[in-house]
Amino acid sequence: MDAAPRHDTGIRRRSYGGLTEMSGFLLSLAQAHVYAADSANPQIADPGTAQISVLAVIRANPGIRHGELADMLLIKLAYLTKLLKGFEAQGWVHRRSNPSDRRTVELTLTREGEAAVDRLLPALRAQDARRQSGLTPREMAQLKRLLCKYLDIPASATTASGDDAAGSG
């Protein structure tokens, strides 16, 4: 039997038992919604949102250390190592020992990795733009700013200035 549609009125009338008062629950539910929609999009389902995010952060921070990347994205080092080995096998990532500290590994994208990000990131951004169900562009910009504040990470220039909400009412 197929799962009920997300906006089924019967489901909306059901109680979450007070869980909607908890930001962690709402963030978790929102994340599940995002990943379900992303995995249904063939343009980004393989390699996937998390993997595209790893590549994008490496691109934005050439030479980033393995541990720094895991800390930034709040992912386990073992999982990141597995991802990086796969990226290396695909020719997307180059790992090299830091000459001044051989215990650390620096990460950079190869030309093929850059091309993969050039192809995948616009599709991920387009998917994100379509996700604004029920929110105006201004509300979505506010949500992004609040999430950055909640996570104590800098907002992008457009999110911080509200430029991505231009033309909204």
C-alpha positions as CSV (number, residue, x, y, z in Angstrom):
1,M,0.0,0.0,0.0
2,D,1.3,3.5,-0.9
3,A,2.1,6.0,1.8
4,A,-0.4,8.8,2.3
5,P,0.4,12.1,0.6
6,R,2.3,14.5,2.7
7,H,-0.5,17.0,2.8
8,D,-3.4,14.6,3.4
9,T,-5.9,16.4,5.5
10,G,-6.4,13.3,7.7
11,I,-2.8,13.3,8.6
12,R,-2.8,17.1,9.3
13,R,-5.5,16.6,11.9
14,R,-3.5,14.0,13.8
15,S,-1.7,15.1,16.9
16,Y,2.1,15.0,17.3
17,G,1.6,14.8,21.1
18,G,3.3,18.2,21.9
19,L,6.4,17.4,19.8
20,T,5.8,20.5,17.6
21,E,6.9,22.6,20.6
22,M,10.4,21.1,20.3
23,S,12.7,22.7,17.7
24,G,14.7,19.5,17.5
25,F,11.7,17.5,16.4
26,L,10.7,20.0,13.8
27,L,14.3,20.2,12.5
28,S,14.4,16.5,12.3
29,L,11.1,16.2,10.5
30,A,12.1,19.0,8.1
31,Q,15.4,17.2,7.3
32,A,13.5,14.0,6.6
33,H,11.2,15.9,4.2
34,V,14.2,17.5,2.5
35,Y,16.1,14.2,2.0
36,A,12.9,12.4,0.8
37,A,12.3,15.0,-1.9
38,D,16.0,15.2,-2.8
39,S,16.3,11.4,-3.2
40,A,13.3,11.4,-5.5
41,N,15.1,13.8,-7.8
42,P,17.2,11.8,-10.3
43,Q,19.5,14.9,-11.0
44,I,20.8,14.8,-7.4
45,A,19.8,11.4,-6.0
46,D,23.2,10.0,-7.0
47,P,25.5,10.9,-5.5
48,G,23.0,12.5,-3.0
49,T,22.6,15.7,-1.1
50,A,25.1,14.9,1.7
51,Q,27.8,13.9,-0.8
52,I,27.2,17.0,-3.0
53,S,27.5,19.1,0.2
54,V,30.9,17.5,1.0
55,L,32.2,18.2,-2.5
56,A,30.9,21.8,-2.3
57,V,32.6,22.5,1.0
58,I,35.9,21.0,-0.2
59,R,35.6,23.3,-3.3
60,A,35.0,26.3,-1.1
61,N,37.9,25.4,1.2
62,P,40.7,23.9,-0.9
63,G,43.2,22.2,1.4
64,I,40.7,21.7,4.2
65,R,41.7,18.9,6.6
66,H,39.7,15.8,6.8
67,G,38.8,16.4,10.5
68,E,37.8,20.0,9.9
69,L,35.4,18.9,7.1
70,A,33.8,16.3,9.4
71,D,33.4,19.0,12.2
72,M,31.9,21.5,9.8
73,L,29.3,19.1,8.4
74,L,28.7,17.3,11.7
75,I,29.4,13.9,10.2
76,K,31.4,11.0,11.6
77,L,35.0,10.8,10.5
78,A,34.6,7.1,9.6
79,Y,31.6,8.0,7.3
80,L,33.6,10.9,5.7
81,T,36.6,8.6,5.1
82,K,34.3,6.2,3.3
83,L,32.8,9.0,1.2
84,L,36.3,10.4,0.4
85,K,37.5,7.0,-0.7
86,G,34.6,6.8,-3.1
87,F,35.3,10.3,-4.4
88,E,38.9,9.4,-4.9
89,A,37.9,6.3,-6.9
90,Q,35.7,8.5,-9.1
91,G,38.6,10.9,-9.6
92,W,36.8,13.7,-7.9
93,V,39.0,14.3,-4.8
94,H,42.7,14.4,-4.2
95,R,43.9,13.7,-0.7
96,R,47.5,14.6,0.3
97,S,49.5,14.6,3.5
98,N,50.2,18.0,4.9
99,P,54.0,18.5,4.4
100,S,54.3,20.3,7.7
101,D,52.2,17.7,9.6
102,R,52.2,14.3,8.0
103,R,49.4,13.2,10.3
104,T,46.9,15.5,8.7
105,V,45.3,15.0,5.2
106,E,44.4,18.0,3.0
107,L,41.6,17.7,0.5
108,T,41.1,19.4,-2.9
109,L,38.9,18.7,-5.8
110,T,40.3,17.4,-9.1
111,R,39.2,18.9,-12.4
112,E,36.7,16.1,-12.6
113,G,35.5,17.0,-9.1
114,E,35.1,20.6,-10.0
115,A,33.0,19.5,-13.1
116,A,30.9,17.3,-10.9
117,V,30.2,20.2,-8.5
118,D,29.5,22.5,-11.5
119,R,26.9,20.0,-12.7
120,L,25.4,18.9,-9.3
121,L,25.2,22.1,-7.3
122,P,22.9,24.0,-9.6
123,A,20.5,21.0,-9.6
124,L,20.6,21.0,-5.8
125,R,20.0,24.7,-5.7
126,A,17.0,24.4,-8.0
127,Q,15.6,21.6,-5.9
128,D,16.0,23.8,-2.8
129,A,14.2,26.7,-4.6
130,R,11.3,24.4,-5.4
131,R,11.1,23.3,-1.7
132,Q,9.5,26.6,-0.5
133,S,6.1,25.1,-0.2
134,G,3.9,27.3,2.0
135,L,6.6,30.0,2.5
136,T,7.1,33.2,0.7
137,P,10.6,34.0,-0.6
138,R,11.0,36.5,2.3
139,E,9.9,33.8,4.8
140,M,12.4,31.3,3.3
141,A,15.2,33.9,3.5
142,Q,14.3,34.5,7.1
143,L,14.2,30.7,7.8
144,K,17.7,30.4,6.3
145,R,19.0,33.3,8.4
146,L,17.5,31.8,11.6
147,L,18.9,28.4,10.8
148,C,22.4,29.9,10.3
149,K,22.0,31.7,13.6
150,Y,20.8,28.5,15.3
151,L,23.8,26.6,14.0
152,D,26.2,29.5,14.7
153,I,27.5,29.6,11.1
154,P,27.8,32.6,8.8
155,A,24.9,33.2,6.5
156,S,25.7,33.6,2.8
157,A,25.8,37.2,1.5
158,T,22.4,36.9,-0.2
159,T,20.8,35.3,2.8
160,A,22.3,37.8,5.2
161,S,21.2,40.8,3.1
162,G,17.8,39.4,2.2
163,D,18.6,39.7,-1.6
164,D,17.2,36.2,-2.2
165,A,13.8,37.6,-1.0
166,A,13.8,40.4,-3.6
167,G,10.4,41.0,-5.1
168,S,8.5,39.2,-2.4
169,G,5.5,40.7,-0.7
